[in-house]
Amino acid sequence: MADSGADPRRRIPRTDVLLAEPRLAKAVDELGRSLVRRAVTEAQQRAREGRIAPEAVADEAVSLLPATASSLREVLNATGVLVHTNLGRAPLSPAAVRAVSVAAGGTDVEFDLATGRRARRGQGALAALAEALPEAGGVDGVHVVNNNAAALLLCALVLAPGKEIVISRGELVEIGDSFRIPDLVTSAGARLREVGTTNRTHLADYADAIGPDTGFVLKVHPSNFHLSGFTSEVPVARLADLGVPVVADIGSGLLRAHPRLPDEPDAASALADGAAMVTASGDKLLGGPQAGLLFGRPELVRRLRRHPAARALRVDKLTLAALEATLRGPTPPVRRFLDTDPKTLRARAERLARALRRHGVDAVAVATTAAVGGGGAPGVDLPSAGVSLPESYARRLRTGEPAVVGRVEQGRCLLDLLAVAPEADGRLVEAVRRCTS
């Protein structure tokens, strides 16, 4: 009979012994007992299956520990989509990250340290927003809620309860994940008055629809699609002459016109053209955290701010901190990426391809076409560059550490560099190298 004591599984350390191991005990303090215990259990199972030696269980458990107690993982965005909704949209600037870290503890979010009394919530972020867009008329002309859909919902709740919202049929868009503009505004108790046709709407269509029941005219940037051919639409400046408030949903959060995006609406222009209210996103072309930005006539903004729903839609201290730092701090990553010269991207791609070939990788520098994404600038191609790899790298890179998400084109894995910070190039090379070995 075989000696049962020779079974190597008997040498697998007990769970309590492993949890007392200094590295794992420290991890319990940082990550929590349940996550560390899960890593220990997985390492023990690998030893039982003979995949690792019993003596290697502690090291294996340490290697299985997550970087944080959150299941969210860092991703290098090599998709060529500048504002990728599925990857969290805009990456925060280092200044915004530091501001969030400071705000994570106790903070004077609605407290005046000089007087010891309650203060206006998020006054620093509101002041920064007003300074970035003087056209709004100061802090009384700006407000922040948790996303752009919430901003539009609040406008409907305040300006059109039980009334009509006049909108072109060509702007009845679906904004993502099956949520639709008509459903959003009617959920606030307003009624939609559709005018024009899918491809052509004229000023007379709006004028004929306006009456005593009109709450406001809604002008929506189509965002995620581009209509071409036999089309016409009415700009904000002409709608503003109709005698009722115009709410302009510009979507992407561009505060001022950008030369690479000549047709993308911006908040400053919409206000100058007479919009009573402008709504936008904070985590797209502005480059900040998820937030809904409202700019408009102070008397309307005051009504929005005092509506009971404003409390349900308000943002937390972390968002306020990140938003203020985005507006006051250095240029955020999204704007830096958008302003990058394609020649610079091409030079980076060639350097990366050469470095990868030295590691035996079939890597080629290629010219690419990127996009804004996040519903911004539909149909606008952004010249870019990247590195082309064999298609088999796509999955290995997605599941590596850090995760790298590219795109597959014509049987190759393409790593577009537009939304990859230059300081991450070394990590990108290392991630690909690990997939090769």
Buried (B, 14 or more C-beta within 10 A) or exposed (E): EEEEEEEEEEEBBEEEEBBEBEEBEEBBEEBEEEBBBBBBBEBBEBBBEEEBBBEBBBBBBBEBBBEEEEEEEEBBBBBBBBBBBEBBBBBBBEBBEBBBEEBEEEBEBEEEEEEEEEBEBBBBBBBBBBBBBEBBBEBBBBBBBBBBBBBBBBBBBBBBEEBBBBBBBBBBBBBEEEEEBBEBBBEBEBEBBBBBBEBBBBBEBBBEBBEEEBBBBBBBBBBBEEBEEEEEBBBBBBBBEBEBBBBBBBBBBBBEEBEEBEEBBBBBBBBEBBBBBBBBBBBBBBBBBBBBBBBBBBEBBEBBBEBEBBEEBBBEBBBBBBBBBBBBBEBBBBBBBBEBEBEEBBEBBBBBBEBBEEBEBEBBBBEBEBBBBBBBBBEBEBBBBBBBBEBEBBEBBEEBEBBBBBBEBEEBBBBBBBBBBEEBBEBBBBBBBEBBE
